[in-house]
Amino acid sequence: MTFIYLASQSPRRRQLLDQLGVAVSLLLPDDAEAAEALEAVRPGEAPAAYVRRVTRLKLGDAARRLAQQQQQRPPAPVLCADTTVAVGRRILGKPRDAQEAAGMLRALSGGTHRVITAVALQQGDWRGEALSDSRVRFAPLPEAAIDAYVASGEWQGKAGAYAIQGRAAAFIEHISGSYSGIMGLPLHETAALLRQAGVKN
């Protein structure tokens, strides 16, 4: 069976690849803190440039891990992705705590923001990349709605402090772009990369 390595802990990305009929073997970092450090934003960095750079770093790291484990793991393509939320040039990453999550939701309330997901796939010496850039408009959020959402804990580990496939769907007035890209893996772009790499789905 054709399969790929997914260098991501996101269950949503596994679910989306399953929609494409692609078998997945996880290739996770040994050091979670070092992996998180790859996501540090550089001063003045534009959101699209940021998410592309982080995805390339993640892919390079994953490819090195696979090379080190070649005795235990058969060769297969390696896929990485990263998602960020941006209000103008301000990048909203994963909130560190409930207070930061509430602040992010206030920043998104009543306005339109971008959700940008970069995808990178490596097969041998070949590497392909794609970018999904979507717009999401939130309704104005009362403080009670923000408090309830933060109390649910759904914001944890989510760029911009929300998950479109969860309770936050009730906040969204309009989407322009890729729903799966907003979830964390744009299926159209990912399927095109997989075809280029010769992965059957």
N, CA, C and O of each residue as an XYZ file, in Angstrom:
804
protein
N       0.846     -1.197      0.000
C       0.000      0.000      0.000
C       0.883      1.250      0.000
O       1.860      1.329      0.745
N       0.535      2.210     -0.830
C       1.241      3.483     -0.846
C       0.902      4.254      0.419
O      -0.258      4.320      0.826
N       1.931      4.842      1.042
C       1.677      5.654      2.229
C       2.637      6.825      2.225
O       3.588      6.871      1.445
N       2.371      7.771      3.113
C       3.284      8.886      3.298
C       3.580      9.038      4.782
O       2.829      8.554      5.630
N       4.674      9.710      5.084
C       4.968     10.097      6.457
C       4.386     11.480      6.696
O       4.578     12.395      5.896
N       3.682     11.618      7.789
C       3.128     12.914      8.186
C       3.875     13.405      9.421
O       3.821     12.793     10.487
N       4.569     14.518      9.249
C       5.333     15.087     10.362
C       4.475     16.139     11.060
O       4.781     17.332     11.026
N       3.414     15.684     11.684
C       2.484     16.575     12.375
C       1.733     15.790     13.434
O       1.368     14.633     13.227
N       1.504     16.442     14.586
C       0.719     15.803     15.634
C      -0.764     16.105     15.504
O      -1.560     15.650     16.325
N      -1.147     16.865     14.486
C      -2.532     17.304     14.339
C      -3.453     16.165     13.911
O      -3.275     15.612     12.825
N      -4.431     15.803     14.737
C      -5.389     14.775     14.313
C      -6.233     15.247     13.134
O      -6.720     14.428     12.355
N      -6.409     16.564     12.995
C      -7.189     17.084     11.868
C      -6.488     16.796     10.542
O      -7.140     16.459      9.555
N      -5.175     16.928     10.518
C      -4.449     16.651      9.269
C      -4.534     15.170      8.909
O      -4.667     14.823      7.736
N      -4.458     14.308      9.901
C      -4.618     12.870      9.634
C      -6.011     12.585      9.077
O      -6.177     11.798      8.145
N      -6.999     13.238      9.664
C      -8.384     13.049      9.211
C      -8.550     13.512      7.760
O      -9.210     12.843      6.964
N      -7.957     14.643      7.423
C      -8.080     15.174      6.067
C      -7.362     14.289      5.052
O      -7.867     14.085      3.949
N      -6.200     13.764      5.408
C      -5.507     12.847      4.503
C      -6.304     11.561      4.323
O      -6.297     10.966      3.245
N      -6.988     11.136      5.374
C      -7.850      9.968      5.268
C      -8.980     10.224      4.264
O      -9.391      9.316      3.541
N      -9.481     11.473      4.222
C     -10.500     11.826      3.222
C      -9.980     11.618      1.806
O     -10.735     11.251      0.905
N      -8.670     11.858      1.615
C      -8.067     11.663      0.294
C      -7.744     10.195      0.022
O      -7.340      9.843     -1.087
N      -7.921      9.346      1.023
C      -7.601      7.929      0.851
C      -6.116      7.641      0.941
O      -5.637      6.660      0.371
N      -5.377      8.492      1.656
C      -3.929      8.345      1.767
C      -3.582      7.727      3.121
O      -3.973      8.251      4.164
N      -2.854      6.620      3.105
C      -2.402      5.991      4.344
C      -1.253      6.805      4.924
O      -0.407      7.314      4.189
N      -1.230      6.923      6.245
C      -0.283      7.806      6.921
C       0.474      7.039      8.002
O      -0.100      6.243      8.746
N       1.767      7.301      8.066
C       2.585      6.876      9.198
C       3.156      8.145      9.818
O       3.719      8.985      9.116
N       3.011      8.283     11.123
C       3.462      9.507     11.785
C       4.982      9.515     11.934
O       5.606      8.503     12.254
N       5.554     10.696     11.689
C       6.991     10.914     11.840
C       7.140     12.147     12.735
O       7.316     13.265     12.251
N       7.067     11.922     14.040
C       6.984     13.030     14.987
C       8.352     13.391     15.539
O       9.235     12.539     15.637
N       8.527     14.664     15.902
C       9.809     15.085     16.468
C      10.080     14.421     17.811
O       9.157     14.129     18.572
N      11.354     14.187     18.090
C      11.729     13.584     19.370
C      11.593     14.583     20.510
O      11.308     14.211     21.648
N      11.801     15.856     20.188
C      11.801     16.911     21.192
C      10.687     17.899     20.874
O      10.815     18.711     19.958
N       9.590     17.831     21.635
C       8.433     18.691     21.354
C       8.775     20.168     21.540
O       8.293     21.015     20.789
N       9.594     20.477     22.527
C       9.948     21.881     22.763
C      10.774     22.448     21.622
O      10.577     23.594     21.219
N      11.700     21.650     21.099
C      12.506     22.103     19.965
C      11.623     22.309     18.744
O      11.843     23.232     17.961
N      10.618     21.443     18.582
C       9.694     21.587     17.456
C       8.897     22.881     17.573
O       8.686     23.578     16.580
N       8.451     23.202     18.796
C       7.720     24.448     19.017
C       8.597     25.659     18.736
O       8.115     26.685     18.255
N       9.889     25.537     19.039
C      10.809     26.651     18.826
C      10.929     27.009     17.347
O      11.236     28.151     17.007
N      10.688     26.039     16.469
C      10.736     26.322     15.026
C       9.677     27.341     14.625
O       9.805     27.994     13.589
N       8.623     27.482     15.446
C       7.502     28.348     15.095
C       7.678     29.782     15.578
O       6.756     30.589     15.453
N       8.835     30.110     16.123
C       9.074     31.480     16.589
C       9.016     32.464     15.419
O       9.579     32.214     14.353
N       8.332     33.576     15.637
C       8.172     34.595     14.591
C       9.356     35.553     14.629
O       9.776     35.996     15.698
N       9.889     35.867     13.454
C      10.969     36.848     13.364
C      10.376     38.254     13.333
O       9.277     38.446     12.812
N      11.083     39.236     13.881
C      10.573     40.616     13.870
C      10.272     41.100     12.461
O      11.102     40.982     11.559
N       9.069     41.650     12.281
C       8.685     42.213     10.997
C       8.334     41.202      9.914
O       8.118     41.580      8.762
N       8.275     39.925     10.267
C       8.026     38.884      9.270
C       6.574     38.900      8.806
O       5.659     38.938      9.629
N       6.361     38.870      7.496
C       5.013     38.844      6.933
C       4.399     37.459      7.145
O       5.120     36.461      7.142
N       3.077     37.385      7.328
C       2.442     36.092      7.634
C       2.713     34.986      6.621
O       3.033     33.865      7.015
N       2.591     35.274      5.317
C       2.807     34.227      4.316
C       4.262     33.765      4.309
O       4.535     32.570      4.195
N       5.194     34.707      4.430
C       6.608     34.340      4.478
C       6.900     33.502      5.723
O       7.674     32.545      5.677
N       6.274     33.876      6.823
C       6.460     33.139      8.078
C       6.014     31.692      7.945
O       6.749     30.773      8.305
N       4.813     31.491      7.429
C       4.265     30.128      7.408
C       5.014     29.254      6.399
O       5.158     28.050      6.612
N       5.488     29.849      5.309
C       6.325     29.090      4.363
C       7.648     28.680      5.022
O       8.078     27.532      4.911
N       8.277     29.627      5.703
C       9.574     29.346      6.329
C       9.450     28.253      7.389
O      10.274     27.339      7.438
N       8.431     28.343      8.233
C       8.259     27.343      9.290
C       8.006     25.965      8.687
O       8.532     24.967      9.180
N       7.210     25.903      7.633
C       6.921     24.612      6.996
C       8.184     24.002      6.400
O       8.396     22.794      6.502
N       9.023     24.826      5.778
C      10.289     24.321      5.230
C      11.204     23.802      6.339
O      11.850     22.765      6.189
N      11.250     24.537      7.455
C      12.070     24.082      8.580
C      11.564     22.740      9.112
O      12.352     21.835      9.387
N      10.254     22.624      9.252
C       9.667     21.373      9.742
C       9.968     20.213      8.794
O      10.270     19.105      9.237
N       9.884     20.474      7.485
C      10.140     19.418      6.513
C      11.607     19.004      6.544
O      11.920     17.815      6.489
N      12.508     19.984      6.630
C      13.926     19.662      6.712
C      14.236     18.826      7.942
O      15.008     17.870      7.870
N      13.645     19.177      9.053
C      13.837     18.447     10.296
C      13.304     17.019     10.176
O      13.950     16.067     10.613
N      12.105     16.881      9.572
C      11.492     15.554      9.411
C      12.312     14.685      8.465
O      12.497     13.496      8.723
N      12.803     15.261      7.378
C      13.598     14.497      6.412
C      14.889     13.992      7.056
O      15.334     12.881      6.769
N      15.491     14.809      7.928
C      16.701     14.362      8.641
C      16.383     13.197      9.580
O      17.146     12.236      9.673
N      15.242     13.297     10.276
C      14.854     12.198     11.182
C      14.638     10.907     10.403
O      15.040      9.831     10.845
N      14.002     11.021      9.245
C      13.749      9.828      8.433
C      15.065      9.216      7.959
O      15.214      7.994      7.958
N      16.020     10.055      7.554
C      17.318      9.542      7.101
C      18.038      8.813      8.228
O      18.717      7.814      7.990
N      17.892      9.309      9.454
C      18.536      8.676     10.598
C      17.871      7.347     10.965
O      18.487      6.494     11.602
N      16.615      7.179     10.560
C      15.861      5.976     10.912
C      15.664      5.049      9.717
O      14.755      4.218      9.713
N      16.513      5.192      8.708
C      16.280      4.441      7.472
C      16.377      2.923      7.651
O      15.859      2.165      6.832
N      17.045      2.483      8.728
C      17.091      1.046      8.994
C      15.733      0.528      9.461
O      15.373     -0.620      9.202
N      14.972      1.403     10.164
C      13.686      0.979     10.734
C      12.488      1.369      9.869
O      11.419      0.767      9.971
N      12.670      2.369      9.026
C      11.529      2.896      8.256
C      11.791      2.803      6.753
O      12.854      3.213      6.287
N      10.835      2.270      5.992
C      11.002      2.238      4.538
C      10.876      3.643      3.947
O      10.253      4.509      4.560
N      11.452      3.883      2.776
C      11.332      5.202      2.159
C       9.894      5.493      1.725
O       9.174      4.608      1.262
N       9.503      6.743      1.885
C       8.177      7.205      1.463
C       8.201      8.728      1.507
O       9.062      9.312      2.165
N       7.259      9.384      0.810
C       7.211     10.848      0.861
C       6.932     11.345      2.270
O       6.272     10.674      3.063
N       7.450     12.539      2.567
C       7.239     13.176      3.871
C       6.451     14.461      3.657
O       6.812     15.287      2.819
N       5.374     14.624      4.417
C       4.527     15.805      4.288
C       4.529     16.604      5.584
O       4.413     16.049      6.676
N       4.665     17.931      5.438
C       4.576     18.856      6.565
C       3.626     19.985      6.198
O       3.430     20.293      5.023
N       3.043     20.591      7.211
C       2.184     21.760      6.990
C       2.231     22.638      8.223
O       2.537     22.180      9.323
N       1.926     23.897      8.022
C       1.813     24.822      9.139
C       0.727     25.833      8.815
O       0.576     26.252      7.668
N      -0.020     26.219      9.827
C      -1.135     27.157      9.654
C      -0.948     28.341     10.579
O      -0.566     28.182     11.738
N      -1.219     29.530     10.060
C      -1.218     30.708     10.915
C      -2.432     31.571     10.626
O      -2.997     31.533      9.533
N      -2.815     32.338     11.613
C      -3.917     33.297     11.501
C      -3.303     34.687     11.557
O      -2.416     34.951     12.369
N      -3.780     35.577     10.687
C      -3.200     36.916     10.638
C      -4.289     37.976     10.572
O      -5.265     37.844      9.834
N      -4.100     39.031     11.362
C      -4.929     40.231     11.289
C      -4.008     41.329     10.767
O      -3.162     41.845     11.497
N      -4.185     41.677      9.498
C      -3.209     42.548      8.864
C      -1.873     41.821      8.821
O      -1.800     40.691      8.340
N      -0.824     42.450      9.312
C       0.491     41.800      9.371
C       0.744     41.143     10.734
O       1.796     40.542     10.954
N      -0.218     41.264     11.633
C      -0.046     40.666     12.957
C      -0.347     39.168     12.898
O      -1.430     38.753     12.485
N       0.627     38.372     13.316
C       0.503     36.918     13.297
C      -0.029     36.441     14.647
O       0.536     36.747     15.697
N      -1.123     35.688     14.597
C      -1.700     35.100     15.809
C      -1.367     33.611     15.813
O      -1.981     32.825     15.092
N      -0.402     33.242     16.620
C      -0.014     31.836     16.701
C      -0.866     31.096     17.708
O      -2.028     31.442     17.922
N      -0.291     30.075     18.328
C      -1.011     29.295     19.338
C      -0.923     30.035     20.670
O       0.178     30.330     21.135
N      -2.053     30.339     21.288
C      -2.013     31.073     22.560
C      -1.354     30.261     23.663
O      -1.500     29.041     23.741
N      -0.622     30.977     24.515
C       0.084     30.309     25.613
C      -0.835     30.000     26.785
O      -0.590     29.060     27.541
N      -1.897     30.794     26.935
C      -2.793     30.590     28.073
C      -4.174     31.146     27.742
O      -4.388     31.702     26.665
N      -5.104     30.990     28.675
C      -6.488     31.408     28.445
C      -6.602     32.918     28.235
O      -7.419     33.378     27.438
N      -5.795     33.674     28.939
C      -5.843     35.129     28.797
C      -5.432     35.557     27.393
O      -6.059     36.428     26.790
N      -4.371     34.936     26.877
C      -3.934     35.264     25.517
C      -4.961     34.806     24.487
O      -5.189     35.488     23.488
N      -5.580     33.654     24.730
C      -6.625     33.158     23.825
C      -7.788     34.141     23.757
O      -8.286     34.432     22.670
N      -8.225     34.656     24.904
C      -9.320     35.622     24.930
C      -8.937     36.890     24.175
O      -9.764     37.462     23.464
N      -7.694     37.329     24.325
C      -7.233     38.513     23.606
C      -7.247     38.315     22.101
O      -7.598     39.231     21.357
N      -6.870     37.133     21.647
C      -6.900     36.839     20.212
C      -8.335     36.856     19.685
O      -8.601     37.401     18.614
N      -9.248     36.264     20.434
C     -10.642     36.239     19.990
C     -11.225     37.650     19.932
O     -12.028     37.953     19.049
N     -10.831     38.502     20.854
C     -11.278     39.902     20.794
C     -10.729     40.583     19.536
O     -11.417     41.392     18.913
N      -9.487     40.252     19.167
C      -8.886     40.838     17.966
C      -9.602     40.372     16.697
O      -9.653     41.106     15.711
N     -10.156     39.152     16.718
C     -10.855     38.599     15.555
C     -12.313     39.043     15.499
O     -12.915     39.043     14.426
N     -12.884     39.418     16.629
C     -14.306     39.756     16.739
C     -14.710     40.887     15.783
O     -14.094     41.952     15.757
N     -15.761     40.622     15.001
C     -16.340     41.642     14.141
C     -15.508     42.041     12.941
O     -15.790     43.062     12.313
N     -14.497     41.269     12.609
C     -13.638     41.629     11.471
C     -13.284     40.433     10.616
O     -13.707     39.308     10.880
N     -12.494     40.701      9.581
C     -12.035     39.655      8.670
C     -10.544     39.414      8.889
O      -9.757     40.356      8.981
N     -10.172     38.152      8.970
C      -8.766     37.793      9.111
C      -8.392     36.751      8.064
O      -9.253     36.171      7.403
N      -7.092     36.530      7.931
C      -6.583     35.527      6.992
C      -6.178     34.270      7.752
O      -5.680     34.339      8.876
N      -6.400     33.129      7.123
C      -5.857     31.865      7.617
C      -4.987     31.305      6.489
O      -5.477     30.974      5.410
N      -3.696     31.210      6.764
C      -2.731     30.821      5.739
C      -2.111     29.491      6.130
O      -1.568     29.348      7.225
N      -2.194     28.520      5.233
C      -1.580     27.217      5.466
C      -0.598     26.918      4.349
O      -0.943     26.966      3.168
N       0.628     26.609      4.738
C       1.643     26.162      3.786
C       1.782     24.646      3.899
O       1.705     24.080      4.989
N       1.986     24.003      2.757
C       2.178     22.554      2.694
C       3.471     22.286      1.937
O       3.753     22.940      0.933
N       4.250     21.333      2.412
C       5.474     20.940      1.710
C       5.582     19.419      1.725
O       5.290     18.767      2.728
N       6.006     18.877      0.600
C       6.118     17.422      0.436
C       7.480     17.097     -0.162
O       7.899     17.717     -1.139
N       8.165     16.132      0.421
C       9.465     15.710     -0.114
C       9.433     14.236     -0.451
O       8.993     13.399      0.339
N       9.917     13.941     -1.658
C      10.023     12.565     -2.134
C      11.410     12.421     -2.735
O      11.665     12.883     -3.847
N      12.315     11.772     -1.990
C      13.697     11.694     -2.457
C      14.307     13.092     -2.525
O      14.292     13.836     -1.544
N      14.845     13.440     -3.697
C      15.436     14.771     -3.884
C      14.410     15.805     -4.333
O      14.720     16.994     -4.406
N      13.197     15.362     -4.633
C      12.161     16.291     -5.107
C      11.412     16.902     -3.932
O      11.083     16.214     -2.966
N      11.149     18.185     -4.023
C      10.373     18.861     -2.989
C       9.348     19.773     -3.652
O       9.688     20.544     -4.550
N       8.120     19.689     -3.218
C       7.066     20.561     -3.727
C       6.414     21.331     -2.594
O       6.357     20.853     -1.461
N       5.919     22.533     -2.901
C       5.293     23.390     -1.901
C       4.010     23.991     -2.452
O       3.852     24.145     -3.663
N       3.102     24.326     -1.554
C       1.861     25.011     -1.941
C       1.425     25.894     -0.776
O       1.806     25.681      0.375
N       0.607     26.901     -1.120
C       0.125     27.832     -0.105
C      -1.369     28.055     -0.300
O      -1.834     28.280     -1.417
N      -2.113     27.990      0.796
C      -3.546     28.284      0.794
C      -3.767     29.533      1.646
O      -3.315     29.602      2.789
N      -4.465     30.516      1.078
C      -4.685     31.792      1.776
C      -6.183     32.082      1.743
O      -6.735     32.415      0.694
N      -6.832     31.954      2.890
C      -8.285     32.121      2.985
C      -8.648     33.316      3.854
O      -7.841     33.779      4.660
N      -9.875     33.812      3.681
C     -10.391     34.909      4.500
C     -11.580     34.404      5.309
O     -12.438     33.680      4.804
N     -11.607     34.804      6.568
C     -12.685     34.402      7.477
C     -13.209     35.651      8.181
O     -12.432     36.430      8.734
N     -14.544     35.839      8.158
C     -15.134     36.978      8.859
C     -15.889     36.489     10.082
O     -16.780     35.645      9.985
N     -15.518     37.033     11.237
C     -16.196     36.723     12.494
C     -17.296     37.753     12.756
O     -17.140     38.934     12.445
N     -18.391     37.299     13.321
C     -19.406     38.212     13.855
C     -18.828     38.897     15.097
O     -17.863     38.401     15.678
N     -19.397     40.016     15.505
C     -18.989     40.603     16.785
C     -19.252     39.611     17.923
O     -20.338     39.040     18.016
N     -18.262     39.413     18.778
C     -18.377     38.419     19.844
C     -18.590     39.089     21.189
O     -17.731     39.847     21.640
N     -19.717     38.826     21.840
C     -19.897     39.330     23.207
C     -18.869     38.703     24.139
O     -18.379     37.604     23.882
N     -18.546     39.397     25.213
C     -17.581     38.866     26.178
C     -18.024     37.512     26.727
O     -17.195     36.642     26.995
N     -19.328     37.341     26.892
C     -19.823     36.062     27.424
C     -19.501     34.913     26.477
O     -19.183     33.810     26.922
N     -19.584     35.170     25.157
C     -19.271     34.135     24.169
C     -17.778     33.811     24.196
O     -17.389     32.646     24.107
N     -16.950     34.840     24.317
C     -15.505     34.623     24.403
C     -15.165     33.828     25.657
O     -14.382     32.879     25.601
N     -15.755     34.215     26.794
C     -15.490     33.517     28.059
C     -15.894     32.041     27.972
O     -15.172     31.163     28.444
N     -17.044     31.783     27.368
C     -17.531     30.402     27.272
C     -16.632     29.572     26.363
O     -16.350     28.408     26.647
N     -16.181     30.186     25.259
C     -15.325     29.447     24.331
C     -13.977     29.146     24.978
O     -13.464     28.033     24.865
N     -13.414     30.129     25.647
C     -12.132     29.916     26.318
C     -12.273     28.836     27.393
O     -11.390     27.993     27.549
N     -13.380     28.863     28.129
C     -13.608     27.857     29.171
C     -13.715     26.443     28.597
O     -13.424     25.468     29.290
N     -14.134     26.328     27.326
C     -14.259     24.998     26.698
C     -12.906     24.336     26.470
O     -12.818     23.114     26.354
N     -11.843     25.153     26.405
C     -10.502     24.606     26.169
C     -10.195     24.303     24.721
O      -9.098     23.843     24.403
N     -11.158     24.555     23.826
C     -10.959     24.201     22.420
C      -9.841     25.016     21.759
O      -9.295     24.602     20.736
N      -9.502     26.168     22.336
C      -8.476     27.052     21.791
C      -7.075     26.480     21.916
O      -6.168     26.915     21.207
N      -6.883     25.523     22.795
C      -5.525     25.044     23.083
C      -4.885     24.388     21.860
O      -5.461     23.499     21.233
N      -3.675     24.854     21.543
C      -2.936     24.306     20.408
C      -3.438     24.767     19.054
O      -3.053     24.201     18.031
N      -4.306     25.803     19.027
C      -4.890     26.270     17.761
C      -4.375     27.668     17.413
O      -4.445     28.581     18.236
N      -3.866     27.830     16.213
C      -3.471     29.156     15.756
C      -4.691     30.069     15.765
O      -5.763     29.684     15.300
N      -4.526     31.274     16.292
C      -5.642     32.202     16.361
C      -6.646     31.879     17.442
O      -7.658     32.568     17.568
N      -6.387     30.839     18.229
C      -7.216     30.470     19.391
C      -8.583     29.900     19.035
O      -9.500     29.945     19.855
N      -8.735     29.359     17.814
C     -10.029     28.731     17.511
C      -9.875     27.599     16.500
O      -8.886     27.518     15.773
N     -10.875     26.733     16.477
C     -10.948     25.636     15.514
C     -12.248     25.780     14.731
O     -13.335     25.774     15.310
N     -12.129     25.910     13.420
C     -13.310     26.151     12.586
C     -14.281     24.976     12.621
O     -15.486     25.158     12.450
N     -13.753     23.761     12.846
C     -14.620     22.576     12.836
C     -15.270     22.327     14.188
O     -15.972     21.332     14.366
N     -15.043     23.226     15.144
C     -15.621     23.050     16.469
C     -16.658     24.107     16.791
O     -17.386     24.563     15.909
N     -16.726     24.498     18.055
C     -17.741     25.447     18.515
C     -17.610     26.812     17.847
O     -18.597     27.532     17.696
N     -16.387     27.165     17.448
C     -16.157     28.486     16.849
C     -16.864     28.646     15.505
O     -16.958     29.762     14.995
N     -17.359     27.560     14.924
C     -18.112     27.682     13.667
C     -19.291     28.639     13.832
O     -19.712     29.274     12.864
N     -19.826     28.747     15.045
C     -20.965     29.638     15.310
C     -20.562     31.111     15.227
O     -21.432     31.975     15.123
N     -19.263     31.414     15.271
C     -18.793     32.796     15.207
C     -18.648     33.303     13.768
O     -18.547     34.509     13.538
N     -18.640     32.382     12.806
C     -18.187     32.713     11.454
C     -19.352     33.130     10.556
O     -20.302     32.373     10.355
N     -19.259     34.336     10.025
C     -20.274     34.865      9.113
C     -19.983     34.519      7.667
O     -20.904     34.278      6.887
N     -18.708     34.493      7.301
C     -18.371     34.281      5.887
C     -16.967     33.707      5.761
O     -16.068     34.042      6.533
N     -16.798     32.830      4.767
C     -15.491     32.257      4.441
C     -15.238     32.447      2.948
O     -16.129     32.234      2.126
N     -14.035     32.842      2.613
C     -13.599     32.897      1.225
C     -12.291     32.136      1.130
O     -11.276     32.560      1.682
N     -12.316     31.010      0.429
C     -11.096     30.216      0.318
C     -11.343     28.747      0.580
O     -12.372     28.202      0.181
N     -10.399     28.103      1.250
C     -10.407     26.657      1.449
C     -10.785     26.300      2.879
O     -10.059     26.623      3.819
N     -11.925     25.631      3.040
C     -12.334     25.197      4.383
C     -11.302     24.244      4.975
O     -10.931     24.370      6.142
N     -10.836     23.283      4.162
C      -9.844     22.329      4.680
C      -8.520     23.028      4.970
O      -7.790     22.627      5.876
N      -8.209     24.077      4.199
C      -7.004     24.853      4.481
C      -7.101     25.557      5.817
O      -6.117     25.650      6.552
N      -8.292     26.055      6.134
C      -8.507     26.700      7.433
C      -8.401     25.666      8.554
O      -7.943     25.987      9.651
N      -8.820     24.434      8.286
C      -8.668     23.360      9.271
C      -7.201     22.998      9.498
O      -6.828     22.543     10.579
N      -6.367     23.205      8.463
C      -4.949     22.908      8.645
C      -4.278     22.156      7.517
O      -3.070     21.926      7.564
N      -5.053     21.757      6.478
C      -4.437     21.069      5.337
C      -5.334     21.248      4.101
O      -6.344     20.556      3.976
N      -4.985     22.154      3.199
C      -5.825     22.379      2.014
C      -5.797     21.162      1.088
O      -4.753     20.816      0.533
N      -6.941     20.527      0.931
C      -6.964     19.246      0.219
C      -6.672     19.376     -1.271
O      -6.004     18.512     -1.839
N      -7.155     20.433     -1.913
C      -6.889     20.587     -3.353
C      -5.391     20.686     -3.607
O      -4.855     19.966     -4.450
N      -4.717     21.567     -2.889
C      -3.284     21.762     -3.086
C      -2.494     20.524     -2.663
O      -1.518     20.153     -3.317
N      -2.912     19.891     -1.579
C      -2.214     18.696     -1.101
C      -2.339     17.547     -2.094
O      -1.367     16.843     -2.365
N      -3.532     17.364     -2.629
C      -3.740     16.293     -3.617
C      -2.871     16.518     -4.849
O      -2.333     15.562     -5.407
N      -2.726     17.768     -5.278
C      -1.888     18.077     -6.437
C      -0.422     17.735     -6.156
O       0.265     17.184     -7.017
N       0.056     18.060     -4.952
C       1.437     17.715     -4.590
C       1.636     16.194     -4.547
O       2.650     15.677     -5.014
N       0.663     15.499     -3.986
C       0.761     14.039     -3.909
C       0.819     13.406     -5.306
O       1.571     12.459     -5.537
N       0.018     13.941     -6.229
C       0.060     13.426     -7.610
C       1.435     13.661     -8.223
O       1.973     12.790     -8.906
N       2.001     14.842     -7.978
C       3.325     15.131     -8.533
C       4.381     14.173     -7.984
O       5.338     13.827     -8.676
N       4.197     13.754     -6.747
C       5.143     12.826     -6.120
C       4.843     11.354     -6.466
O       5.581     10.454     -6.065
N       3.770     11.128     -7.204
C       3.430      9.766     -7.624
C       2.681      8.971     -6.578
O       2.631      7.743     -6.648
N       2.092      9.660     -5.604
C       1.320      8.966     -4.568
C      -0.102      8.725     -5.092
O      -0.789      9.663     -5.497
N      -0.524      7.487     -5.079
C      -1.858      7.142     -5.573
C      -2.879      7.325     -4.467
O      -2.665      6.926     -3.323
N      -4.017      7.950     -4.845
C      -5.101      8.097     -3.868
C      -6.429      7.901     -4.563
O      -7.478      7.983     -3.924
